Amino acid sequence: MLYLSRRVDFSAMHSYRIPEWTEERNKSVFGLCSNPSGHGHDYKLEVMVKGNLNQKSGIVVNTVDIKNVVGKIIDQELDGKFLNKEHPYFIKHIPTTENLVKYLWDMISRSLVDCELHRLRLYENPYLYSEKVEGEGNMVHLTRKYHFSAAHRLHSDELNEEENLKLFGKCNNPFGHGHNYYLDVCVNGIPDAVTGMIIDLSYLDEIVETFALNKLDHKHLNLDVEEFKGLNPTSEVVAKVVYDMLAPYLPNLHKIGLWETEKNYFEYFGPNGVK
């Protein structure tokens, strides 16, 4: 089985509002997104399909065909539209990122030829995307990206000085070194039938800031953060520690992704390792 992807971009407007609610309640739940005038995004949709290799052509499917199928749906239904006012489905269902990826899954999966839809990932902006994967029913994943700056020293108490220096090199500098970390916090669930959301983003932001960022940002992980006492703060360990920081407050936490640099990325799926 081979997997391939194609990206399709579009622009659209939306608003998060429930007409039966008071203005105060809409603002409380949806924040700035409740503006009745709407707001907009440049969306990026990553479409991953799977299929068997055609021995004659050497391809599974022409990616231009994927672009044409998906592009037709996007052009006719979403691009350049105020979704709440111009799309029949989203007049009745709030066009959250989660609801959008669900709707697009249904439309695209029935339209593909010579391949099957494996995954859809819809970026609302560089810091927020929703994702749907085959075989997971109505489950949707939502990932929010955060940033913190910190220093650490890679040094294991289980190794001697020579072994640490050989294994970690410059990263074993006794004074430490630093990174601009980017943290991907991924939750999953079935979008709420009323709000269209998996989680209140303001609540997610509050939890991540209170129990992770405030402890990590502008800190030396070895020296300043209680959770790293006795631990070697490799990025693998940082991802696990952050998961453990957040899991008690986010029962639908799916995984933690950690970008140490643009080249180095790490994921932790929790103690059960369910991917």
Secondary structure in CASP SS format (residue, H / E / C, confidence):
PFRMAT SS
TARGET T0000
AUTHOR 0000-0000-0000
METHOD secondary structure of the structure
MODEL  1
M C 1.00
L E 1.00
Y E 1.00
L E 1.00
S E 1.00
R E 1.00
R E 1.00
V E 1.00
D E 1.00
F E 1.00
S E 1.00
A E 1.00
M E 1.00
H E 1.00
S C 1.00
Y C 1.00
R C 1.00
I C 1.00
P C 1.00
E C 1.00
W C 1.00
T C 1.00
E H 1.00
E H 1.00
R H 1.00
N H 1.00
K H 1.00
S H 1.00
V H 1.00
F H 1.00
G H 1.00
L H 1.00
C H 1.00
S H 1.00
N C 1.00
P C 1.00
S C 1.00
G C 1.00
H E 1.00
G E 1.00
H E 1.00
D E 1.00
Y E 1.00
K E 1.00
L E 1.00
E E 1.00
V E 1.00
M E 1.00
V E 1.00
K E 1.00
G E 1.00
N C 1.00
L C 1.00
N C 1.00
Q C 1.00
K C 1.00
S C 1.00
G C 1.00
I C 1.00
V C 1.00
V C 1.00
N C 1.00
T H 1.00
V H 1.00
D H 1.00
I H 1.00
K H 1.00
N H 1.00
V H 1.00
V H 1.00
G H 1.00
K H 1.00
I H 1.00
I H 1.00
D H 1.00
Q H 1.00
E H 1.00
L C 1.00
D C 1.00
G C 1.00
K E 1.00
F E 1.00
L H 1.00
N H 1.00
K H 1.00
E H 1.00
H C 1.00
P H 1.00
Y H 1.00
F H 1.00
I H 1.00
K H 1.00
H C 1.00
I C 1.00
P C 1.00
T C 1.00
T H 1.00
E H 1.00
N H 1.00
L H 1.00
V H 1.00
K H 1.00
Y H 1.00
L H 1.00
W H 1.00
D H 1.00
M H 1.00
I H 1.00
S H 1.00
R C 1.00
S C 1.00
L C 1.00
V C 1.00
D C 1.00
C C 1.00
E E 1.00
L E 1.00
H E 1.00
R E 1.00
L E 1.00
R E 1.00
L E 1.00
Y E 1.00
E E 1.00
N E 1.00
P C 1.00
Y C 1.00
L E 1.00
Y E 1.00
S E 1.00
E E 1.00
K E 1.00
V E 1.00
E C 1.00
G C 1.00
E C 1.00
G C 1.00
N C 1.00
M C 1.00
V E 1.00
H E 1.00
L E 1.00
T E 1.00
R E 1.00
K E 1.00
Y E 1.00
H E 1.00
F E 1.00
S E 1.00
A E 1.00
A E 1.00
H E 1.00
R C 1.00
L C 1.00
H C 1.00
S C 1.00
D C 1.00
E C 1.00
L C 1.00
N C 1.00
E H 1.00
E H 1.00
E H 1.00
N H 1.00
L H 1.00
K H 1.00
L H 1.00
F H 1.00
G H 1.00
K H 1.00
C H 1.00
N H 1.00
N C 1.00
P C 1.00
F C 1.00
G C 1.00
H E 1.00
G E 1.00
H E 1.00
N E 1.00
Y E 1.00
Y E 1.00
L E 1.00
D E 1.00
V E 1.00
C E 1.00
V E 1.00
N E 1.00
G E 1.00
I C 1.00
P C 1.00
D C 1.00
A C 1.00
V C 1.00
T C 1.00
G C 1.00
M C 1.00
I C 1.00
I C 1.00
D C 1.00
L H 1.00
S H 1.00
Y H 1.00
L H 1.00
D H 1.00
E H 1.00
I H 1.00
V H 1.00
E H 1.00
T H 1.00
F H 1.00
A H 1.00
L H 1.00
N H 1.00
K H 1.00
L H 1.00
D C 1.00
H C 1.00
K E 1.00
H E 1.00
L H 1.00
N H 1.00
L H 1.00
D H 1.00
V C 1.00
E H 1.00
E H 1.00
F H 1.00
K C 1.00
G C 1.00
L C 1.00
N C 1.00
P C 1.00
T C 1.00
S H 1.00
E H 1.00
V H 1.00
V H 1.00
A H 1.00
K H 1.00
V H 1.00
V H 1.00
Y H 1.00
D H 1.00
M H 1.00
L H 1.00
A C 1.00
P C 1.00
Y C 1.00
L C 1.00
P C 1.00
N C 1.00
L E 1.00
H E 1.00
K E 1.00
I E 1.00
G E 1.00
L E 1.00
W E 1.00
E C 1.00
T C 1.00
E C 1.00
K C 1.00
N C 1.00
Y E 1.00
F E 1.00
E E 1.00
Y E 1.00
F C 1.00
G C 1.00
P C 1.00
N C 1.00
G C 1.00
V C 1.00
K C 1.00
END
